[in-house]
Amino acid sequence: MRRPSPPPFLLPFLLLLAATSPSSTHAFNITKILATHPDFSTFNHYLTVTHLASEINRRQTITVLAIDNAAMSPLLAKHLSLPTLKNVLSLHVLVDYYGAKKLHQITHGTALASSLFQATGAAPGTSGFVNITDHRAGLVSFAATSDDSSAPPPPSSSFVKSLKEQPYNLSIIQISKPLSSPEAEAPAAAPAPVNLTDLMTRKGCALFAGLLSADSDTLKTFTESADGGLTVFCPSDPAVKAFLPVYKNLTADGKASLLLYHGYPVYSSLQGLKSNNGVVTTLATDGGASKNYNFTVQDDGEKVTLETGVSTATITSTLIDQDPVAVYEVDKVLQPLELFKPEETEAPEPAPAKSKKKKGKQTAETPVDSPDAAPADLAADDNAASGTRFVFAGGVAAVLLAVVVIA
């Protein structure tokens, strides 16, 4: 029997419920998945340091041809530069879904799949594709193509087993040995040095770049640190603009320390920040017990937050992620405990009118000399509002269920 349609008056509630319900997502974390397979730790490590892990996680559909630690040894023995190794590993990331079942059902027994090496434009000519062949007796082989038709065909690798499948978004399968091609192993140029202030000015952090440029010693520290590895968290222009009145009241040393506090003297990809939560040092850290200038990195689902003890900032975008430099935009100025107390960062509300109540009688008014709401209170309000929305959506769902049952 055909179900009756919901009454017309329920349409607004249905739309509201759809808007408040969490949407399904294909998001995955290749680093965390491979971390459950210790035999692939070397392959996993180089996916991170070459930034391929972040590229994989951004893709809607992907197949990773994983290589275990033993099979990685001959590849690493070639001592390829990091940019060249990235090209070789890019051959192992196909921009289509190939689960174990699909591999054995290839039309006409062969398929040509595009790899990240080809899809990102790094491969010259027609190189960068991977030829997949389904042989008899269940054997499946993989071989990289070459742009030179006169060259001997590159050696092939065989399907071993499936490690993880999320049809039809993610497939991680083990192959017997690395893929390679002359084009992938050709020496790749190292990335050009990054002009930090120019980059930040062009991508939404012009005010912070201006503060750095005004302090030549501090800018020199950032620039020199970039050679050995540097991660910069630059506050957005609105965040810096709102903070300028406080910044102007700092001493010269305080201003320098605050700027240096936004530099982490280690290169870290966004994936690395998500995977390695905890306390990090900064360019302002001098090793003294009273001047730690540390903050804590926390992975909150898909977001990464930086907690200083005074404020909590969230990474909102990536300006550049190119070893040895990564620059991320954050939505707040990072305020170290060494320079601020939590209550000092909140502008006090205007003093209320004098109360006409008798002296000594307690009131529920907020004291004049305290902030209206500390950062933690503001966060609690946000969490409370989120909880209210969840309860409301649950209530709407219950009402709809009752109506359907009655109908």
Phi, psi and omega in degrees: 000137183287133179292140177289147178288149178299145178303147182305327185291347180274350183304313178301323180290323177297316179296320180294320180296319178298322182289331184264352180277142178292137180276153178288152182220153179263004189305138176215164181234101185298325181297314181291324179295311181290337178296338177279358178237087185304333181292351181245022185296323180292313177301316179299318180299315183284337170297324181285310186289338176267001179074005180292331179301316180295320179295320178298315183293337180278348186277146177285317182226132186203149171232127181253124176267094188276149181237131181284173187301319181296319181287338179285336185302312179299326179292315181291335180292346178281348177054048178288149175293162182299318177298323178289318178299325177298318179297319180295314181291334177296334175296338184268009179238107182266137184269043175207167182264125176226090173280174182301319181295317181294325180299328181266008179232027181293130179299130181062012173079001181212149179212148178250113184253139177278136177259172176297330178300322178278316187293330182272359177085006181281336183275131178284146175057228183262008177287164179102357174267157178239125179272121180252128182233128176263106182271177175290162179065021173081006179280133176238129181242156180231136177213134178286147177271165179232151179281344181262103183293338181276347181283151177297148181297140178297152179297149181262165178232154186249149175293132179253302180194166177267134179261323183199134177223134172232082183303133356244050183249311187230133172224127176241115182235148178271136172243161191288328181204165184295148170274155178201163175204157179302323181293319181291325183270000177295143180305130180255140181292140176289148180297147180290152178303146183265129172272101189300310184292324178294317179299312182294324179297321182283342189236035169098004180236041184295321182293318178294321177299322179295321178295321178295316182296331181285347179239094187298323180294318180293317178298322179298321178298316178298312184296315181292328180289334183298331181295324182263357181122123184207138172238124182247136175248099184263125178292145179295162180302315178300322180294316180292319180301318180291333184268347186305319179302324178287318182299319182295338180272356178281157174287170179299318178295321179295319178297316180297317180297319180295318178295315179296333180297341181270007178243129177253115189285041178213137174286133177216123174290165178299322178296322178295321177296321179292325185275334186240071178290155177141187183281135177235150175274170181227176177294342179276347182292129180242006178087350179286147183297329183266358182226062181289320182048050177256164166215169185250130176267130180230136176264108180254080183070240179272354181257152174242125181247152178241116185251120184261348188096343177246318181217162177236120180250153180241135175290124184253337178196163178254120177277320175200143175221085188217098183313126018259019184232135172227136178230125181238141175274137176239158187271358179217156172287133178283124185243109184284149177298334181294339181248336185226151166258151183310319183286344182281342184274352179259129177288127182293147177287155176303143181298134179289163178299148181300134180285143178268003181287159184292150179298144177091342181278129182286143177234167179265010181290149176287132180303145183296326188268013177239152179296154180294324179203126177286161181308321181296324179294320179298319179296321178297320178300318179297318180294323179295318179296321179295319178297321179299317180297323181294315179298319181298315180297322178295322178296318179298319180297320179296319179297315180299320180297318180297319182295318181295319179298317179296318181297000000 
